[in-house]
């Protein structure tokens, strides 16, 4: 089996695009919106802790180690509800805590608070969403690209000789199914996820600054709704094309709202 050169190059281009996008946005808007690296670092730390550690540990226990919950969640609809809520609760509680810390720091410097505006939320969202893009998308794609290179050289079996035969065959089948369209789907999903993370960050930041007590539940519900299509696909209840269509349209709407939010009116003469 050989991965076509066009497929391999498409995967590489899509991976580079996703990897670079958070940095390009930050660089483009750093001066106009006075973006600060510490806000992005906060977003990265929150995603790493709450999504990659706490949420994964919870899923491992609930879906695998606890027989009662694992049996209950074998029902597709129960799995969809759990998957969406688990992601929403873990990430939004983390976002709430991280942004509360940033808000307290901003409050300690009254002169800079008004100037920061939603720039703090944008930078945090780039950190949170950028960490997701890299940890969930880019690093995984790099692994598959390496697998494809070894496959084309006929060296994959030797490279993965420590894996069970059925796992190795599964990797071969996945590599055989890769197409340029796969790269496009990957890029679409990761870019949409970044847009959603920025949008949720702006929502949380504005809610906290306004003293809205219901902002955390609202953010959890919205985050869960974002994750529902992916959970439906994982449960094999809807096709991938429908999921990607929903994400593409939703990301365009959120991106349009974000452009309106960060588009500054011309300075008065």
C-alpha positions as CSV (number, residue, x, y, z in Angstrom):
1,X,0.0,0.0,0.0
2,X,1.3,3.5,-0.9
3,X,0.0,6.8,0.2
4,X,-0.3,9.0,-3.0
5,X,2.1,12.0,-3.2
6,X,-0.8,14.4,-3.6
7,X,-2.4,13.0,-0.5
8,X,0.8,13.3,1.5
9,X,1.5,16.8,0.3
10,X,-2.1,17.8,1.1
11,X,-1.8,16.5,4.6
12,X,1.4,18.4,5.1
13,X,0.0,21.7,3.8
14,X,-3.2,21.3,6.0
15,X,-1.1,20.6,9.0
16,X,1.2,23.6,8.4
17,X,-1.9,25.8,8.0
18,X,-3.4,24.7,11.2
19,X,-0.1,25.0,13.1
20,X,0.6,28.5,11.9
21,X,-2.9,30.0,12.0
22,X,-2.9,31.0,15.8
23,X,0.5,32.6,15.5
24,X,-0.4,34.5,12.3
25,X,-3.6,35.9,13.9
26,X,-1.6,36.9,17.0
27,X,1.1,38.6,15.0
28,X,-1.4,40.4,12.8
29,X,-3.4,41.8,15.7
30,X,-0.8,42.1,18.4
31,X,-0.2,45.8,18.0
32,X,-3.7,47.0,16.9
33,X,-5.3,45.3,19.9
34,X,-2.4,45.4,22.4
35,X,-2.3,41.6,22.8
36,X,-0.2,40.3,25.6
37,X,1.6,36.9,25.6
38,X,0.6,36.1,29.2
39,X,-3.1,35.9,28.2
40,X,-2.3,33.3,25.5
41,X,-0.1,31.4,28.0
42,X,-3.0,31.3,30.4
43,X,-5.2,29.8,27.7
44,X,-2.6,27.2,26.8
45,X,-2.2,26.2,30.5
46,X,-6.0,25.9,31.0
47,X,-6.5,23.7,28.0
48,X,-3.6,21.5,28.9
49,X,-4.8,21.0,32.4
50,X,-8.6,20.9,32.1
51,X,-8.9,19.2,28.6
52,X,-5.8,17.1,28.3
53,X,-5.5,16.0,32.0
54,X,-8.8,16.3,33.9
55,X,-11.2,15.6,31.0
56,X,-9.2,12.7,29.7
57,X,-8.9,11.2,33.2
58,X,-12.7,11.6,33.7
59,X,-13.4,9.9,30.3
60,X,-11.0,7.1,31.0
61,X,-12.8,6.4,34.3
62,X,-16.3,6.8,33.1
63,X,-16.0,5.1,29.8
64,X,-13.6,2.3,30.6
65,X,-12.8,1.7,34.3
66,X,-16.3,2.0,35.8
67,X,-18.3,-0.9,34.5
68,X,-21.7,0.6,35.4
69,X,-21.1,3.9,33.7
70,X,-19.4,2.2,30.7
71,X,-22.4,0.0,30.2
72,X,-24.9,2.9,30.5
73,X,-22.9,5.1,28.1
74,X,-22.8,2.3,25.5
75,X,-26.2,3.7,24.5
76,X,-25.4,6.1,21.6
77,X,-27.7,8.9,22.9
78,X,-26.3,8.7,26.4
79,X,-22.8,8.8,25.0
80,X,-23.6,11.9,23.0
81,X,-25.1,13.7,26.0
82,X,-22.2,12.7,28.3
83,X,-19.5,13.5,25.7
84,X,-20.8,17.0,25.0
85,X,-21.4,17.9,28.6
86,X,-18.0,16.5,29.8
87,X,-16.2,18.7,27.3
88,X,-18.3,21.7,28.0
89,X,-18.0,21.5,31.8
90,X,-14.3,20.7,32.0
91,X,-13.2,23.3,29.5
92,X,-15.6,26.1,30.5
93,X,-14.9,25.7,34.2
94,X,-11.2,26.0,33.3
95,X,-11.9,29.1,31.1
96,X,-13.9,30.6,33.9
97,X,-11.1,30.2,36.4
98,X,-8.4,31.4,34.0
99,X,-10.3,34.5,33.0
100,X,-11.2,35.3,36.6
101,X,-7.5,35.4,37.3
102,X,-6.8,37.6,34.3
103,X,-9.7,39.9,35.3
104,X,-8.3,40.3,38.8
105,X,-4.9,41.2,37.3
106,X,-6.5,43.7,35.0
107,X,-8.4,45.2,37.9
108,X,-5.2,45.7,39.8
109,X,-4.1,48.0,37.0
110,X,-7.0,50.4,36.4
111,X,-5.1,52.4,33.8
112,X,-4.8,49.4,31.5
113,X,-8.1,47.8,32.0
114,X,-10.1,49.9,29.6
115,X,-7.4,49.6,26.9
116,X,-7.3,45.8,27.1
117,X,-11.0,45.5,26.2
118,X,-11.7,42.2,24.3
119,X,-8.1,41.9,23.3
120,X,-7.5,39.8,26.4
121,X,-10.3,37.4,25.4
122,X,-8.9,37.2,21.9
123,X,-5.4,36.4,23.1
124,X,-6.7,33.9,25.6
125,X,-8.8,32.2,22.9
126,X,-5.8,32.0,20.6
127,X,-3.9,30.3,23.4
128,X,-6.7,27.9,24.4
129,X,-7.7,27.2,20.8
130,X,-4.1,27.1,19.6
131,X,-3.2,24.5,22.2
132,X,-6.2,22.4,21.1
133,X,-5.1,22.8,17.4
134,X,-1.6,21.6,18.3
135,X,-2.3,18.9,20.9
136,X,-5.4,17.4,19.3
137,X,-4.6,18.1,15.7
138,X,-1.1,19.1,14.5
139,X,0.8,16.5,16.6
140,X,-1.6,13.7,15.6
141,X,-1.3,14.7,11.9
142,X,2.5,14.8,12.1
143,X,2.4,11.2,13.4
144,X,0.2,10.1,10.5
145,X,2.4,11.9,8.0
146,X,5.4,10.0,9.4
147,X,3.4,6.8,9.2
148,X,2.6,7.5,5.6
149,X,6.3,8.2,4.8
150,X,7.4,4.9,6.4
151,X,4.5,3.1,4.6
152,X,5.8,4.4,1.2
153,X,9.3,3.2,2.1
154,X,8.0,-0.2,3.1
155,X,9.4,0.4,6.6
156,X,6.2,0.8,8.6
157,X,5.9,-2.8,9.9
158,X,9.4,-2.7,11.2
159,X,8.9,0.8,12.8
160,X,5.8,-0.4,14.6
161,X,6.9,-4.0,15.3
162,X,6.0,-3.7,18.9
163,X,2.3,-3.2,18.1
164,X,-0.2,-6.1,18.0
165,X,-1.1,-7.4,14.5
166,X,-4.7,-6.1,14.6
167,X,-3.5,-2.6,15.6
168,X,-0.9,-2.6,12.8
169,X,-3.5,-3.7,10.2
170,X,-5.8,-0.9,11.4
171,X,-3.1,1.6,10.8
172,X,-2.5,0.2,7.3
173,X,-6.3,0.5,6.6
174,X,-6.4,4.1,7.8
175,X,-3.4,5.1,5.7
176,X,-5.0,3.4,2.6
177,X,-8.2,5.5,3.2
178,X,-6.4,8.9,3.3
179,X,-7.2,11.3,0.5
180,X,-6.7,15.0,-0.2
181,X,-10.3,15.4,1.0
182,X,-9.2,14.0,4.3
183,X,-6.7,16.9,4.6
184,X,-9.3,19.4,3.8
185,X,-11.7,18.0,6.4
186,X,-8.9,18.1,9.0
187,X,-8.2,21.8,8.2
188,X,-11.9,22.7,8.3
189,X,-12.5,21.0,11.7
190,X,-9.4,22.5,13.3
191,X,-10.0,26.1,12.0
192,X,-13.7,25.9,13.0
193,X,-12.6,24.7,16.5
194,X,-10.2,27.7,16.8
195,X,-13.0,30.1,15.8
196,X,-15.4,28.5,18.4
197,X,-12.7,28.8,21.1
198,X,-12.1,32.4,20.4
199,X,-15.9,33.1,20.4
200,X,-16.4,31.3,23.7
201,X,-13.5,33.2,25.2
202,X,-15.0,36.6,24.2
203,X,-18.4,35.5,25.5
204,X,-16.9,34.4,28.9
205,X,-14.7,37.6,29.2
206,X,-17.6,39.9,28.5
207,X,-19.9,38.0,30.9
208,X,-17.3,38.2,33.7
209,X,-16.6,41.9,33.1
210,X,-20.4,42.6,33.2
211,X,-20.8,40.6,36.4
212,X,-23.2,38.1,34.8
213,X,-23.8,35.3,37.2
214,X,-25.2,32.9,34.5
215,X,-22.2,33.2,32.2
216,X,-20.6,29.9,33.2
217,X,-23.8,27.8,32.7
218,X,-24.4,29.6,29.4
219,X,-20.9,28.9,28.2
220,X,-21.2,25.2,29.3
221,X,-24.4,24.8,27.3
222,X,-23.0,26.5,24.2
223,X,-19.8,24.5,24.3
224,X,-21.8,21.3,24.7
225,X,-23.9,22.3,21.7
226,X,-20.7,22.8,19.7
227,X,-19.6,19.3,20.6
228,X,-22.9,17.6,19.9
229,X,-22.3,17.1,16.1
230,X,-18.9,15.5,16.7
231,X,-20.4,13.2,19.4
232,X,-23.2,12.2,17.1
233,X,-20.6,11.2,14.4
234,X,-18.6,9.2,17.0
235,X,-21.8,7.4,18.0
236,X,-22.4,6.7,14.2
237,X,-25.7,8.5,14.3
238,X,-24.9,11.1,11.6
239,X,-22.5,11.1,8.6
240,X,-19.3,13.1,8.6
241,X,-20.4,15.3,5.7
242,X,-23.4,16.6,7.8
243,X,-21.1,17.3,10.8
244,X,-18.6,19.2,8.7
245,X,-21.3,21.2,7.0
246,X,-22.7,22.2,10.4
247,X,-19.3,23.2,11.6
248,X,-18.4,25.2,8.5
249,X,-21.6,27.2,8.6
250,X,-21.5,27.8,12.3
251,X,-17.8,28.9,12.2
252,X,-18.6,31.4,9.4
253,X,-21.4,32.9,11.6
254,X,-19.1,33.1,14.7
255,X,-16.2,34.5,12.6
256,X,-18.5,37.2,11.2
257,X,-19.6,38.2,14.8
258,X,-15.9,38.3,15.9
259,X,-15.0,40.5,12.9
260,X,-17.7,42.9,13.9
261,X,-16.5,42.8,17.6
262,X,-12.9,43.6,16.8
263,X,-13.4,46.0,13.9
264,X,-12.7,49.4,15.4
265,X,-14.5,52.4,14.1
266,X,-12.3,55.0,12.4
267,X,-10.8,57.6,14.8
268,X,-12.6,60.9,14.9
269,X,-10.9,63.8,13.2
